[in-house]
């Protein structure tokens, strides 16, 4: 520690603030990096996600590691430790901090984060949890971060982060003030998030009921061979009887994508457009070079798209439909397109059906894999569905769901806007208080 701090103790009533570098506050250390065999059971492991989501407490730690006594000594998690995310695909996710408010026995921390173990005579844990979230710190780190294929924050860069420290009385006053203000904001956010959860559950139930039992409450139901009730007059099909699957892009390398000035650029539907939507959004397309005469499958209105490969089960088999005419566009290689025979079924009804919990669960169990989950084409082709016996009945269900879900989507969007405003207010409040723009009395 430098001479400026060697004789200072901010736990005393010093009336001035001091400016130092982060390295003057304590010691920095990268976490532990191990292979997958290290994880699965054992002791608590503070992950990148725990730091990113500011959830360094025992009940939030989901990952366990086979750490040794030596690991636990070298990579321990003690009260007041500050952790920073150090690597990601984007700069925005680097340098995010979280402070451990208690010691977590036997815990160690991830190699994707850096730990600062501060001198407790210089900075209080209640203050650091706010101070290191201030924009002024993030802006400094963003300028210094190395970005090649992934953004990376080095210990050396982090150690030079300027830190302006008030005395302990002011740190305490700031922390108590921000605790009161942020808890009030967080309470409002939590209530709004519960409202979103209610409407999301309502949306899910509407889809589940409408595509399995219809919207006519007077029809006679029977239990299908899939294990749930459907109207007696609904028809049983395999997906291959109602349309045909086709493949996404093939033979492409990374160099073929996002060439802004290439005249052979065409649109393509990215994985996330399918994962995040019921109906595809045409403003969420990428670009890919497709030369004249090249044999690739073009998408068209009425097609349904399935996610055939994913890192987790939550996305596998997820579908989305294209409900509008679109210029020359192709499909990413991790997906399959499904072209419906419009004389047999309404594609948008079929998409809603595939999004229902009943059918999602049946398709998810067909996914296989360890590090990546995959669906085979024949599993989708042979997938069993029950649908109304007339196109008009299917059309009616689609119109009903489109109207109901559009209303729910608008309500959720309005609530989300309120949440965004509150979170921005919280962020601005923290910035203004820790930088002194808003003065907090500590007499």
C-alpha positions as CSV (number, residue, x, y, z in Angstrom):
1,X,0.0,0.0,0.0
2,X,1.4,3.4,-0.9
3,X,2.6,6.1,1.4
4,X,-0.6,8.1,1.0
5,X,-2.5,5.4,2.8
6,X,0.1,3.9,5.1
7,X,-0.9,6.1,8.0
8,X,-4.5,6.7,7.2
9,X,-7.5,5.0,8.9
10,X,-10.8,6.1,7.5
11,X,-12.6,4.5,10.3
12,X,-11.6,7.6,12.2
13,X,-13.4,10.8,11.7
14,X,-11.4,12.3,8.9
15,X,-13.0,15.3,7.3
16,X,-11.6,14.9,3.8
17,X,-11.8,12.5,0.9
18,X,-8.8,10.9,-0.6
19,X,-8.2,9.8,-4.2
20,X,-6.2,6.6,-4.7
21,X,-6.0,3.6,-7.1
22,X,-7.9,0.4,-6.4
23,X,-4.6,-1.4,-5.8
24,X,-4.0,0.9,-2.8
25,X,-7.2,-0.5,-1.1
26,X,-6.1,-4.1,-0.9
27,X,-5.2,-7.2,-2.9
28,X,-6.5,-8.3,-6.3
29,X,-6.8,-12.0,-7.4
30,X,-8.3,-13.9,-10.3
31,X,-10.5,-16.9,-9.4
32,X,-10.0,-20.6,-10.0
33,X,-10.4,-22.1,-13.5
34,X,-11.2,-25.8,-13.7
35,X,-12.7,-28.4,-16.1
36,X,-16.3,-29.7,-15.9
37,X,-15.3,-32.7,-13.8
38,X,-14.5,-30.2,-10.9
39,X,-18.2,-29.3,-10.6
40,X,-21.5,-30.9,-9.7
41,X,-21.1,-31.6,-6.0
42,X,-19.1,-30.4,-3.0
43,X,-18.8,-26.8,-1.8
44,X,-20.3,-23.4,-2.8
45,X,-18.9,-21.9,-6.0
46,X,-19.5,-18.2,-6.6
47,X,-20.0,-18.0,-10.4
48,X,-19.9,-15.2,-12.9
49,X,-23.7,-15.1,-12.8
50,X,-23.7,-14.5,-9.0
51,X,-21.5,-11.5,-9.5
52,X,-23.3,-10.2,-12.6
53,X,-26.7,-10.5,-10.8
54,X,-25.4,-9.1,-7.5
55,X,-26.4,-12.3,-5.7
56,X,-23.3,-13.3,-3.6
57,X,-25.2,-15.0,-0.7
58,X,-25.4,-18.7,0.1
59,X,-29.0,-19.2,-0.8
60,X,-28.3,-17.8,-4.3
61,X,-25.3,-20.0,-5.1
62,X,-26.4,-22.9,-7.3
63,X,-23.1,-24.3,-8.4
64,X,-21.0,-26.7,-6.3
65,X,-17.3,-27.6,-6.8
66,X,-15.0,-30.3,-5.6
67,X,-12.7,-27.8,-4.0
68,X,-9.8,-28.8,-1.7
69,X,-8.8,-27.2,1.6
70,X,-6.0,-25.4,-0.3
71,X,-8.5,-24.1,-2.9
72,X,-10.8,-22.8,-0.2
73,X,-7.9,-21.0,1.5
74,X,-6.6,-19.3,-1.7
75,X,-9.9,-18.5,-3.3
76,X,-12.1,-17.8,-0.2
77,X,-15.1,-15.6,-0.1
78,X,-15.0,-13.3,2.9
79,X,-17.2,-10.5,4.3
80,X,-16.4,-7.3,2.4
81,X,-14.7,-9.0,-0.6
82,X,-15.6,-7.2,-3.9
83,X,-15.9,-9.2,-7.1
84,X,-15.7,-7.9,-10.7
85,X,-16.7,-9.7,-13.9
86,X,-13.6,-9.9,-16.0
87,X,-14.5,-11.6,-19.3
88,X,-17.4,-11.7,-21.7
89,X,-18.4,-11.3,-25.3
90,X,-19.4,-7.6,-24.8
91,X,-17.8,-4.7,-23.0
92,X,-21.1,-3.9,-21.3
93,X,-20.9,-7.0,-19.1
94,X,-17.3,-6.4,-17.9
95,X,-16.4,-4.8,-14.6
96,X,-19.8,-5.3,-13.0
97,X,-19.3,-5.6,-9.3
98,X,-20.8,-7.3,-6.3
99,X,-19.8,-7.1,-2.6
100,X,-20.0,-10.1,-0.3
101,X,-21.9,-8.9,2.8
102,X,-21.1,-12.0,4.8
103,X,-18.4,-14.7,4.8
104,X,-19.5,-17.8,2.9
105,X,-17.7,-20.8,4.6
106,X,-15.8,-23.1,2.3
107,X,-16.8,-21.1,-0.8
108,X,-14.5,-20.4,-3.7
109,X,-15.0,-18.1,-6.8
110,X,-14.8,-18.4,-10.5
111,X,-11.9,-17.7,-12.8
112,X,-14.2,-15.4,-14.8
113,X,-14.1,-12.8,-12.0
114,X,-11.5,-10.9,-10.1
115,X,-11.6,-10.5,-6.3
116,X,-10.6,-7.4,-4.4
117,X,-9.9,-8.1,-0.7
118,X,-9.9,-4.5,0.7
119,X,-8.4,-3.2,3.9
120,X,-11.4,-3.0,6.2
121,X,-10.0,0.2,7.8
122,X,-10.5,2.0,4.4
123,X,-13.8,1.0,2.9
124,X,-17.0,-0.4,4.4
125,X,-18.8,-3.3,2.7
126,X,-22.1,-1.5,2.9
127,X,-20.5,1.4,1.0
128,X,-18.6,-0.6,-1.6
129,X,-21.7,-2.4,-2.8
130,X,-22.9,1.0,-4.1
131,X,-19.6,2.7,-4.9
132,X,-18.3,0.2,-7.5
133,X,-21.6,0.3,-9.4
134,X,-21.2,4.0,-10.3
135,X,-21.0,4.9,-14.0
136,X,-17.8,6.8,-13.4
137,X,-16.1,3.4,-12.6
138,X,-17.7,1.6,-15.5
139,X,-16.7,4.3,-18.0
140,X,-13.0,4.1,-16.9
141,X,-12.9,0.3,-17.2
142,X,-14.7,0.4,-20.6
143,X,-12.0,2.6,-22.0
144,X,-9.3,0.2,-20.8
145,X,-10.8,-3.1,-21.7
146,X,-9.1,-5.3,-24.3
147,X,-11.5,-6.5,-27.0
148,X,-10.3,-9.2,-29.4
149,X,-12.8,-12.0,-29.8
150,X,-14.0,-11.6,-26.2
151,X,-13.8,-8.6,-23.9
152,X,-11.3,-9.0,-21.1
153,X,-10.5,-7.0,-18.0
154,X,-7.0,-7.6,-16.6
155,X,-5.9,-7.2,-13.0
156,X,-3.5,-4.5,-14.0
157,X,-6.3,-2.4,-15.6
158,X,-8.6,-2.9,-12.6
159,X,-5.8,-2.1,-10.2
160,X,-5.5,1.4,-11.7
161,X,-9.2,2.3,-11.2
162,X,-9.4,5.7,-9.5
163,X,-11.2,5.5,-6.2
164,X,-12.4,8.6,-4.2
165,X,-12.9,7.6,-0.6
166,X,-14.8,9.5,2.1
167,X,-14.3,8.8,5.8
168,X,-16.3,6.1,7.5
169,X,-19.0,8.4,8.8
170,X,-19.7,9.6,5.3
171,X,-19.5,6.0,3.9
172,X,-22.0,4.9,6.6
173,X,-24.4,7.8,5.9
174,X,-24.3,7.2,2.1
175,X,-24.9,3.5,2.5
176,X,-27.8,4.0,4.9
177,X,-29.3,6.7,2.7
178,X,-29.0,4.5,-0.4
179,X,-30.3,1.5,1.4
180,X,-33.5,3.3,2.3
181,X,-34.0,4.8,-1.2
182,X,-33.1,1.7,-3.2
183,X,-35.2,-0.6,-1.1
184,X,-38.2,1.5,-1.7
185,X,-37.5,1.4,-5.5
186,X,-36.8,-2.3,-5.4
187,X,-40.1,-2.9,-3.6
188,X,-42.0,-1.2,-6.4
189,X,-40.0,-3.1,-9.0
190,X,-40.8,-6.4,-7.3
191,X,-44.5,-5.6,-7.3
192,X,-44.4,-4.7,-11.0
193,X,-42.5,-7.9,-11.8
194,X,-45.2,-9.9,-10.0
195,X,-47.8,-8.3,-12.2
196,X,-45.7,-9.3,-15.3
197,X,-45.6,-12.9,-13.9
198,X,-49.3,-12.9,-13.5
199,X,-49.9,-11.8,-17.1
200,X,-47.3,-14.2,-18.4
201,X,-49.1,-17.1,-16.6
202,X,-52.4,-15.9,-18.0
203,X,-50.9,-15.9,-21.5
204,X,-49.6,-19.4,-21.1
205,X,-52.9,-20.7,-19.8
206,X,-54.9,-19.1,-22.6
207,X,-52.6,-20.8,-25.2
208,X,-52.7,-24.2,-23.3
209,X,-56.5,-24.3,-23.1
210,X,-57.3,-22.9,-26.5
211,X,-55.1,-25.2,-28.6
212,X,-56.0,-28.4,-26.7
213,X,-59.7,-27.9,-25.9
214,X,-60.7,-25.1,-28.3
215,X,-62.8,-22.0,-27.4
216,X,-66.2,-23.6,-27.6
217,X,-67.0,-24.7,-24.0
218,X,-69.9,-26.9,-25.1
219,X,-68.0,-29.5,-27.0
220,X,-67.5,-33.0,-25.7
221,X,-64.0,-33.9,-24.7
222,X,-62.1,-37.1,-24.5
223,X,-58.6,-38.1,-23.3
224,X,-56.2,-38.4,-26.2
225,X,-53.3,-40.9,-26.4
226,X,-51.0,-38.0,-25.5
227,X,-52.6,-37.9,-22.0
228,X,-54.7,-34.7,-22.1
229,X,-58.2,-33.9,-23.1
230,X,-59.2,-32.8,-26.6
231,X,-62.6,-32.4,-28.4
232,X,-63.9,-35.7,-29.7
233,X,-64.1,-34.3,-33.3
234,X,-60.5,-33.2,-33.5
235,X,-58.2,-35.1,-35.8
236,X,-55.0,-36.9,-35.1
237,X,-52.0,-36.3,-37.4
238,X,-48.2,-36.6,-37.5
239,X,-46.5,-33.3,-38.5
240,X,-45.2,-35.0,-41.7
241,X,-48.9,-35.4,-42.7
242,X,-49.5,-31.6,-42.5
243,X,-46.4,-30.2,-44.1
244,X,-42.7,-30.8,-44.7
245,X,-39.4,-29.9,-43.0
246,X,-36.5,-28.2,-44.7
247,X,-33.0,-27.3,-43.6
248,X,-31.4,-23.9,-42.8
249,X,-28.3,-22.5,-44.4
250,X,-25.5,-24.9,-45.2
251,X,-21.9,-24.5,-46.3
252,X,-21.5,-21.0,-44.7
253,X,-18.5,-19.8,-42.7
254,X,-18.3,-16.8,-40.3
255,X,-17.0,-14.6,-43.1
256,X,-20.2,-14.9,-45.0
257,X,-22.2,-13.1,-42.4
258,X,-22.8,-9.3,-41.8
259,X,-20.8,-8.0,-44.8
260,X,-22.4,-4.6,-44.8
261,X,-21.3,-3.6,-48.3
262,X,-21.6,-6.9,-50.2
263,X,-24.2,-6.7,-53.0
264,X,-25.0,-10.4,-52.6
265,X,-26.2,-9.8,-49.0
266,X,-29.5,-11.4,-48.2
267,X,-31.5,-11.6,-44.9
268,X,-31.3,-14.5,-42.6
269,X,-33.4,-15.4,-39.5
270,X,-31.1,-15.7,-36.4
271,X,-31.7,-18.2,-33.6
272,X,-32.8,-15.5,-31.2
273,X,-35.6,-14.3,-33.4
274,X,-37.2,-17.7,-33.1
275,X,-36.3,-18.2,-29.4
276,X,-37.8,-14.8,-28.3
277,X,-40.9,-14.5,-30.4
278,X,-44.3,-16.1,-31.4
279,X,-44.3,-14.3,-34.7
280,X,-41.0,-13.5,-36.3
281,X,-39.9,-9.9,-36.3
282,X,-38.6,-8.8,-39.7
283,X,-36.5,-6.0,-38.1
284,X,-34.6,-8.7,-36.2
285,X,-32.8,-10.2,-39.2
286,X,-29.1,-10.7,-39.9
287,X,-27.4,-10.6,-43.3
288,X,-25.6,-13.4,-45.1
289,X,-23.9,-13.6,-48.5
290,X,-25.9,-15.9,-50.9
291,X,-24.5,-15.9,-54.4
292,X,-26.7,-16.2,-57.5
293,X,-27.4,-19.9,-58.3
294,X,-26.5,-21.1,-54.8
295,X,-28.9,-23.8,-53.6
296,X,-30.3,-22.7,-50.2
297,X,-33.9,-22.9,-48.8
298,X,-35.7,-19.6,-48.8
299,X,-38.3,-18.9,-46.2
300,X,-41.8,-17.6,-47.0
301,X,-45.0,-16.4,-45.3
302,X,-46.7,-19.2,-43.3
303,X,-43.6,-21.2,-42.5
304,X,-42.9,-22.4,-39.0
305,X,-39.4,-22.6,-37.6
306,X,-38.0,-25.0,-35.0
307,X,-34.9,-24.6,-32.8
308,X,-33.1,-27.9,-33.4
309,X,-30.0,-27.3,-31.4
310,X,-29.5,-25.4,-28.2
311,X,-27.3,-25.2,-25.1
312,X,-30.2,-26.0,-22.8
313,X,-33.6,-27.7,-22.8
314,X,-35.5,-24.5,-22.3
315,X,-35.1,-23.5,-26.0
316,X,-35.0,-26.9,-27.8
317,X,-37.9,-27.4,-30.1
318,X,-39.2,-23.8,-29.6
319,X,-41.1,-22.6,-32.6
320,X,-42.1,-19.3,-34.2
321,X,-44.1,-18.5,-37.4
322,X,-43.5,-16.0,-40.2
323,X,-46.8,-14.2,-40.6
324,X,-45.9,-11.6,-43.3
325,X,-44.4,-11.5,-46.8
326,X,-40.7,-11.0,-46.7
327,X,-37.9,-10.2,-49.2
328,X,-35.4,-12.9,-50.0
329,X,-34.5,-14.4,-46.6
330,X,-32.9,-17.6,-45.3
331,X,-32.8,-19.6,-42.1
332,X,-29.9,-20.1,-39.7
333,X,-28.3,-23.6,-39.7
334,X,-29.3,-24.4,-36.1
335,X,-33.0,-24.5,-37.1
336,X,-35.4,-26.3,-39.4
337,X,-38.2,-24.7,-41.4
338,X,-41.6,-26.4,-41.7
339,X,-43.8,-25.6,-44.7
340,X,-47.4,-26.2,-43.8
341,X,-50.0,-27.5,-46.4
342,X,-52.5,-24.6,-46.0
343,X,-55.4,-26.9,-47.2
344,X,-54.9,-29.1,-44.2
345,X,-54.1,-26.7,-41.3
346,X,-53.7,-23.0,-40.4
347,X,-49.9,-22.6,-39.8
348,X,-50.5,-20.0,-37.0
349,X,-52.8,-22.4,-35.1
350,X,-50.2,-25.1,-35.4
351,X,-47.5,-22.7,-34.1
352,X,-49.6,-21.8,-31.1
353,X,-50.2,-25.5,-30.5
354,X,-46.4,-26.2,-30.6
355,X,-45.9,-23.4,-28.0
356,X,-48.3,-24.9,-25.5
357,X,-46.9,-26.5,-22.4
358,X,-48.3,-29.9,-23.3
359,X,-46.6,-30.1,-26.7
360,X,-43.5,-28.3,-25.6
361,X,-42.8,-30.9,-22.9
362,X,-43.4,-33.7,-25.3
363,X,-40.9,-32.3,-27.8
364,X,-38.3,-31.4,-25.2
365,X,-38.0,-35.0,-24.0
366,X,-36.9,-35.9,-27.6
367,X,-33.9,-33.6,-27.2
368,X,-30.6,-35.5,-26.7
369,X,-27.1,-34.4,-25.9
370,X,-24.6,-33.4,-23.2
371,X,-22.8,-30.2,-23.8
372,X,-25.4,-29.3,-26.5
373,X,-29.0,-30.5,-26.9
374,X,-30.1,-31.6,-30.4
375,X,-33.4,-32.7,-32.0
376,X,-33.4,-35.1,-34.9
377,X,-35.5,-34.3,-38.0
378,X,-37.4,-37.6,-37.8
379,X,-38.5,-36.8,-34.2
380,X,-40.2,-33.6,-35.5
381,X,-41.6,-35.3,-38.5
382,X,-43.2,-38.1,-36.4
383,X,-44.5,-35.8,-33.8
384,X,-48.2,-36.4,-33.0
385,X,-50.7,-33.6,-32.8
386,X,-54.5,-33.2,-32.5
387,X,-56.1,-30.3,-34.4
388,X,-59.7,-29.0,-35.1
389,X,-61.4,-30.8,-37.9
390,X,-62.1,-27.6,-39.9
391,X,-59.9,-24.7,-41.0
392,X,-62.6,-22.3,-39.9
393,X,-62.4,-23.6,-36.3
394,X,-58.6,-23.2,-36.4
395,X,-58.9,-19.7,-37.8
396,X,-61.3,-18.7,-35.0
397,X,-58.8,-19.9,-32.4
398,X,-56.0,-18.0,-34.0
399,X,-58.0,-14.8,-34.1
400,X,-59.1,-15.3,-30.5
401,X,-55.5,-15.8,-29.3
402,X,-54.0,-13.0,-31.4
403,X,-56.4,-10.5,-29.9
404,X,-56.1,-11.7,-26.3
405,X,-52.3,-12.0,-26.4
406,X,-51.9,-8.7,-28.1
407,X,-53.7,-7.0,-25.2
408,X,-51.5,-8.9,-22.7
409,X,-48.4,-7.9,-24.6
410,X,-49.3,-4.3,-24.4
411,X,-50.0,-4.5,-20.7
412,X,-46.6,-6.2,-20.1
413,X,-44.8,-3.7,-22.3
414,X,-46.3,-0.8,-20.2
415,X,-45.3,-2.5,-17.0
416,X,-41.8,-3.1,-18.3
417,X,-41.5,0.6,-19.2
418,X,-42.3,1.4,-15.6
419,X,-39.7,-1.1,-14.4
420,X,-37.0,0.3,-16.7
421,X,-37.8,3.9,-15.5
422,X,-37.4,2.8,-11.9
423,X,-34.2,0.9,-12.5
424,X,-32.7,3.9,-14.3
425,X,-33.8,6.1,-11.4
426,X,-32.0,3.7,-9.0
427,X,-28.9,3.8,-11.1
428,X,-28.9,7.6,-11.4
429,X,-29.5,7.9,-7.6
430,X,-26.5,5.7,-6.8
431,X,-24.3,7.6,-9.3
432,X,-25.3,11.0,-7.9
433,X,-24.8,10.1,-4.3
434,X,-21.4,8.3,-4.5
435,X,-20.0,11.0,-6.7
436,X,-21.2,13.8,-4.4
437,X,-23.7,15.3,-6.7
438,X,-26.3,14.7,-4.1
439,X,-25.0,15.5,-0.6
440,X,-25.9,13.2,2.3
441,X,-25.7,14.6,5.8
442,X,-23.5,12.5,8.1
443,X,-23.2,14.8,11.2
